[in-house]
Amino acid sequence: MVKPHKKLSLTTGKLQIETNGMIKLRLTLLIFITSAGLFAQSIDDPFPVKKMKKDWEVFKDIRKQANSGLYKYRTKNQMDSVYAWAEKEINTSTRYIDFYNIICQVTDFEGSCHNETNLPSKYRNSLRKETWGYFPYPIKWIDGSWRINFKGGKLPVGAKILSINQIPITEITQHLYKYYSTDGTNTTGKRIGIRTHFSKYFRWQYGRKKNFRVKYRPANSALVKIDTLESVSYSDYYRNFNSRHSRPFDQIYYADLKENQKYKYNQLSPSTGLLTIHAFDMGNETSTEHKTYARFLDSIFRNIKENNTRNLIVDVRQNGGGTDPNDLITYSYLTQRNFQENKEAWIQFEKIPLVRHIDSWLPPFFRPLFVGKYNKKFQKAFPLEKAGRYYQDSNSPDHQIRKPNKNAFTGQIYLLISPAVASAGSLFAAMVAGNENTMTIGEETMGGYYGHNGHTAMTYILPKSKIEITFSVVNLEQDVPEKTDQIYSRGIMPDWEVSQSYRDFLTHSDTQMAFTRKWITRKGNPDAHTE
C-alpha cells in the first residue's frame, strides 16, 4: 500500500552463549506454542475488561511518548475527547474484536497513512479458516456510488448498492473507514482499503452473517431490487476479489512489480510524452536498481529536451511510495528551483521509550542490552533538542539543497494522481503539484500535501491482547509552496477532479488519461491524439 517502512525491530544480534538448560527451555516453549496452536481462537471470543484497560493504558503511553504525529492533525483536546470515548466503550465491551475496533478507531483518528493496527497471527490464521459469514463480492467506488465489482454473480456487475441487511451503504462504509488509515482527514484513500477488503472489514464490524439482504439498483435503471445472498468463506471472498471485473485496469496496484514494470516512458506524439512511475522502491544510492533508474531518467529527459517536447504527462496514480532518493532525483528533472526533501523533521524522544513492549523475539529483560545502538542512531540523526522535540540539523541528507538537473523539463506538466498515492509517492506528487507549470488531474491523494509522518516505523505489542501497533516516528514538513486551495489536513487536491466513469469502468478505459489528452488537444496540439 504505502512506502516501505524503515522498520525498527530488536531482532539483530545473537547471544553467543547457550547452555543445555536454555536448549531445553526452547524445546519446552516450542512444544507449548505448538500445542496452543491446536486451539483456534476467534476474534469473537470473550476478552476481559480488566485486560482491555491494561492494554489501553499501555497504548496511550506508547502514543504519547513515541508518536510524533499524535497532534499533527488533532488538538490535545480532540485526542483527549476520543480517549474519553474509548474508555467508555471499553467499560461496555465484552469481546476481543470490540477492543480491536476501539484501538483501530483511535489510531485512525490520529491521521497517518503509516499507522497500522494488526491482529496477532493466531487470530489472522483463525479468520482465514472461517468457512462462512463473508459478503461474497468485491465492491468499488465508481461515479459517486459503491458498485458491485464482480461479473457472473447473483448481482449484476456495476449495480449500485443501497443497503446491506437494512443498513445504508454510506453508514457501513463510514464504520469501515477506521480499518484503513490515511493522512489527516482524507477519506478518498480509505476507498482503496474498502475495494480490497470490504468483506473482511464488514465481518470485523458486524460479525459473521449467514445471509446478506442487499437492496440495489441495477446500472442505468431507476428500479430498486432486493436480493438475498448466501455468505461465503474468507478464502472464497478473496478468490472473487482476484477475479474482480476491474482487475485488468487496477491490478498494477496489487502486483509484485519487477524492475522493468515500475516505470516507463512513451512518446505519445512529437509534442507530448508520458512518464509513468508506479513505484519508487528501487533501493537507495548504492543499489543497482537505483542506478539503472537514474540512467533511465537521464536518457529520457535528454531526449525530451532534444526533441523539444512541450507537454509531459506524469502518471503516478498507482504509486504508494518507495525509497529515497528515487522520488527526489525524479523531481530534479521536473523543477526549476532548488529544493530539499523536507523543511523540518523531528521525533518525540531522545531514547526509545517503553522498550519492553517493542516487537521483538528477545525477552523484555534482554532488550535494553540491544537498544543502545538504535538510540545512538536516533541521537545522531536528530541532535537538536527544542521544547522536548528532537530535530534534524543542517547536516542531515534530508535537508541537503538539491538543484534542478541540467536537462530538467521546462514545458507544461500534467500530473495524474489518485487516492492510491501515498508516502514517497505523495511527497513527489506534492512537490510537482506545487510547480507553476503543473496542472494536476485526477482525485485527492491518500498522502498529505504539506507533510506526513514517515521514515522509521516502530512496532509495539500490547501485552494482554498482543495487538500489533505500528507507526512512523518522524514528523515531516515537506518542501512545498503554500496553496490557497490546499487544506492542511488533506491529500493533494487536483486542479481538475476527474474519476473513472461508469462506462469506462465497464470497458476498462482510462477516463483521466482521455481527459488529459483531450485537454492538450484543446490547448492547440492536434498531434496529441496520434498514438
N, C-alpha and C positions, 0 to 999 in steps of 0.2 A: 503493500500500500504506500508506504512512505519511505523517507530517507533511511537507509540502513543505519542503525544506531552504532556509535562507538560505545558499546555496552560494557559497563563495569561489573565484573563478577569475580569474586575472590576465589578463582579456581586455578590460578597459576601457582607453580611451586609445589614440591612434594616433600613430605617428611622422609628423611633418609633412613631413619632407624625404625624397624618394625619388629616387634617381639612376637614370640609364638602366641602370647596372650592376645595381642592385637589381631593376629590372624584368626584365632578362634572367635573373637568378638565380631569380626567382619562376617564370618560364616554364619554366626547366630543371627546377626542382623539381616543377612540375605535370606535366611530361612523364614524369619519373621515377616519380612516385606513380601516375600513370595506367597506366604500363607494368607496375609492380609488382602492380597490382590484377588484371592478367590471369592471374597465377599464384596460384591459390587456395591458402590454407594451411589445414591441418587441425589440430585440437587433438590428433590422434593422431601428429603429426609428431615426430621426434626433437628433443630440446632438451638441449643440453649441460649437464652437471652444473656446469661452471665458471660458466655464465651463471646457473643457479639459485642458486648460492652468492653470486654478486654481488648479485642481486636480494634474496636472503634477508637479507643484511646491511643493505641499504638499507631493507627492510621493517621490520626490528627498530628501526633508528634512528628511522624516522618514528613508529612507535607509541610508543616510549619518550619521544621529545621533544615530540610534538604531541598525543597522545591522552590526555586527562584521565581517560578511562574504563577505562584499561588494568587498573587494580587495583580497580575499583569492586566487582566481584563475585568476583574471584580474588586470591589472595595472590601475592606475588612468587615464592614457591616453586612455586606451581601454574603460573604463567606460565613460569618457568624450566624446569619439567618438560615442558610442551608444546613449548617451544622445542627442548629436547634431543630430543624425539621427532621433531620436524620435521627437524632436522639429520640424524638417522639415515635418515629416509625419503628425503631429498634424495640421499644417497650411493648409494641403490639405485634411483633413479628414472631414467627414460630419455626420457620423452615430455613434451610441453608440458602436456598435461592432468594429468599426475602432479603437476607443480609447482603448477598452478592448484588442484588438490584440496587440496594441503598448505596453501596460503595460505587457502583457504576454511575448512578445519578450525580453523586457529589463530584466524582472525578471528571465527568463530562462538563459539569457546571464551570469548572476552572477554565476550560477552553484551551486545549493544546492537542494538535493532531498527533503528537508523540506520546500522549497519555494512553496507557493500556491497562486494562484490568482483566486478568486471566484466571480461569478456574484451574485448580490443580489437575494434574494429568489423570488421576483416578476418576474424577468427575467427567472430564472430557472423554475418556475411554468409555465410561458408562453411557454417555449420551450417544456415542457412535453406535452402540449396540441396541438402542431403542428401536423396536420393530413397528411402532405405530405412534400416532399423535402429532404428525407433522403435516402442515399445509403442503399440498403436492406440487405447486407450480411456482417458479420464479416470477417476479414482477419487475416492472421498470417504469421509471418516470418519463413519460412521453407527452408532449403537448399539454403540459399542466395537469396531467392525471396519472394515477397509478394504473398500469395496464398489465394484462396477462402477457408474459413473455415466453410463451411455450406454444408450439404448434402440434395439433393432433390430440389434445386433451379434451376433457369434457367441456371446458370453457373455451370459446374461440380466441385465437391469438389477437391481441390488441383490444380485448374487451376492457372497458373502464370498470374498475372495482369501486363500488359504492359503500359496501359494508361487508363485514365478516362476522357471523354469529351476532348480528344486530348491533355491532359496534362500528361506527363510521370509520372508514379507512383513514381519514385525516386524524382521528383520535388515536387509532392504532399506531400509525407511523410516528406521531408525536411521542408516544410512550417508548417506541423502539429507538429513537434518536440517541438515547443515553449509551447505547452499546457501541457507538462509533464516534469517537471524539474528533473534533475539528478545531481549528484555531479560532479563538474569540467566540463570537456568537454566530458564526457561519452555520447554515443548515443545508446548503446545496451539497456539500461534501458528504453529509450523512446519507444521502441517497445512494452513494456508492456502496456503503455497507448494507443498506436495505436491499438493493438489487441483487446482492450476492448472498446474503444470509437471512433473508426475510423469514423463512420458515423456522430457522433456529432461534432467531430473536423472538418470534411470536411464541414459541414454546417456552422460552425463558420468562416472558412477561405474563402469559396467560395459562401456562401449563399445557399438558398434552390433551388433545381433543380427539374423540373418535371420528367426529364428522365436522364439516365446516359448511355452514349455510351462507352462501355467497349471493349478495344482491349486486347485480352488474348491469351494464348497458353495452350491448354489442357495438362494435365500431360503426360509425356512420348511421346510428339508429337512435331514435328517441324512446324506444321501447325498453322498459326496465324488466329484467328477468331475475328469477331466483332459482338457484340450483344447489343441491347438497352434494358435497364432495367427500369421499372417504379419505381418511388420513393415510399417510404413507410412513415408511420408516425414515430415519435420519439419512441413511445412505441413499435411499430412493430419491429423496428430495435433491441431493447433490448430483445424482445421475441426471435428473431432469434439468438441473441448472447447467450442467455441462452440455446438455442438448438444447439449450435455450434458443429461441428464434434469433436473438440479436448476436449470437456468437460470432458470425462472420465479420461483424462490424466492431465489436468491442473485445474480442479475445486477446488482442495485443496487450491489454492492460493486465491480464492474468498470466500471460505466457512467461516462461523462464527464458528470457531472451538470450540468444547467442550474441557474440560480439558484433557480428555483421548485421544484426537486426535492430540494434539500439539507435542507429542514426542513419540518415541517408540524405542525398541532395538530388533534386530533379530540376532540370531546366524546362519549365513549362512552355516558355516562348522566348524569343530573343530578348524581351524586356522584363520577364518575370521568372523568378526562381522560387523553389520550395525547399526549405531546410526543415527536416523532421527530426526531432530528438525525443525518443520515447523514454529515455532514462539517462541519468548521469553517473551510474555506478560502473565506472571504468577504472577504478583504482586511483591512487594518488600519483604525484610526480614521478615516482620511481617505477611504476608499473608499466609493463609492455603495452597493455591495452590503452592506458592514458596517452602514451607516446604515439601510438597509432592514431588515436583520435585527434591529437594535436596536429599531426601531419595532414589528416583529412581536412581539418579546418583551414590550415594554411593553403592547401591546394585549391579548395573550392572558392575561398574568398579572393585569392589571387585571380582566379578565372572570372569571378563575378566582376571584379574591378576592370580587368582587361576587356571583358565583353560589354561593359557599360550597362549592366543590368540595373534597371531603375526601381523595380519592385521586388521585395523579398518577403515571402510568406514564411513565418517561423511558427511551426506547429509543435507545441509541447503539451497537447491535450491529454496524453496518456502518461505524462512524466510525474511520477510520485516521488522523485528525489534521486539521491545518489551521493557521491563523494566529492569533496573539494580536491583539486581546483577546477574540475571539469565545467562546472557552472560558470566560474569566473573567467576562464580562458575563452569560453564561448561568448560571454558578454563583451570581452575586449574587442571582438570583431563587429560589434553592433552598437558601439558608442563613440562619441567624440569627446568625452570628458574623462578626467582622472577619477578613479573610484577605489573603494576598498570593500572588503566583504561585509563589514558592519561598522557602524559608528560607535557602538558600545556593546560590551559583553561582560556579564558578571554572574557570579554564583552566590549562594546563600551562606556558605560555610567555609571555614578555614581548614577544618578536618572533617572527614566524612562522619556524619552523625549516625547513631543507632546501628552500629556495625553488626551487632548480634542478630539483626533482622534482615541483613542483606542476603540475597540469594547466593548460596554457596554450598558446596559439598563439605566444607570444613565445619567441624563442631563450633558452636559460638565462642567457646573459650580460647580457640586457636586463632580466630580471625584477626584480633588486634596485632598478631605477630606478622601478618602479611599485608595489612592495610597501610603500613607506613610508606611504602614506595608510591602508592596511589596518592596519598596526602601530599608527598613531595612534588608529584607531577602537577597536582592542582595548584599548590602554592607557587610553583614556578610559572604556571600559565596565567594565574590570577593574583599578582603580587600586590596590587593596590587596595588597601582597605579604606572604605568610606562609609561611615554610619552603618557598620555591620554587614556591608556587602563587599565582595572581593572582585575587583575588576582586572581585566587585561590592561597592559600598558602599551606604549607605542612600539615596543619591541615585538609584539605579537604578530605573527603572519596574517592574522585576520584583519589587522589594521595597516598592512602594507599598502602603500599607494600604488595602484596599478594604472598603467597608461593604455590608451587605445592602441590596438595593433595598427601598423602602418598601412595594412590593407583593409582597415575597418570600413564597413558598408556605410554609405552616406545618403542613400536614396530613401524611399518610403518603405517602412516596415509594417507588415500586417501580422500581428501576434494572435495566434489562435489558442484559447485557453478553455478549460473545462473544470468541473468540480473535482476531477481526479488529481489536479495539480497540487502538489504539496512539498514541504520541506525545501530541499535544494532546488526542486523544480519551481516552487513558488518564489523563492529568493531570486532566481534568474528571471522569472517572468515579471516580477515586480520591478526589477531594475530596467528591463526592456520596456515595460509599460510606462515607466517614468520618462522615457525619451520623448522629446518634442516631435520626432519624426515617426512615432509609432501610433498606429490605430489598433486597438485591442478589440477582438471579436470573439464571441462565444458566451460562456456562462461563468459566474463568480467561482473563483478557485476555493479549494478547501484550505489552502495555506494562506497566512496573513500577508497583507501588503506591507505594513510598517515593520513587522518583526514576528518573531516566534520564539519558543523555547526549543532548543535543538542541541546538536553535537553529542555530548556524552550522556548516555542513558544509564540509569541505575534501576535495578530491580530489587524490591524488598518482598519478603514473605510475611504475611500476617500470621502470628504464632498459633492461633487456635483453628482458624478456618483454612489456613495455608493458601489463601488467595494471593496471587502474584500481582503486585502493583509496580508498573514501570513508568518512568517519566524522565524527560531530558532535563538536565540541571542547569544549562547555560541559557540565560535570558539575553536575547539578541535584539538589537535595534538595527534594522537594515539600512544600507546606504541608498535611500530612495528619496526623491523630492516629495514635498507635501503636495497633495492634490485636493482641490476644494470638493470634489465629488467622491472622495475616498474616505469611508468611515473607518475609524481607527480599529475597531474590533471585528472587521470583516475581511474576507478574502479580496483578491484583486477584482475590481469591478470593471466589466467590459465597457468600452465606448458604445458598442453595438451589441445588445443582448440577442443572441441567436442560438436556438436549441434545435435539436433534430425534430423534424415534423413527423406526424403520424405516417404520412405516405412514404417518406424516406425511411422510416423505421421498418416498414413492410418490405421495402426493396433493398435495404442495407445501403442506402445512399447517404452521402455526406452533405447535409444541409449547410453547415457552416463553411465548408470549402467552396460550395457552389455560390453562396452569398459573397464570399470574398472575391472570387474570380469575376463575378458579375460587377462588383463594385469597381474593381480595377478596370474593367472594360468601360464602365461609365465615366471613369476619370480620363478616358482618352487613349486607351491602349487596346485597340481592337485585336491585336495578336494574342491577347491573354487567353482566348478560347482555344488556341491551337495546342493540340497535345504533342 
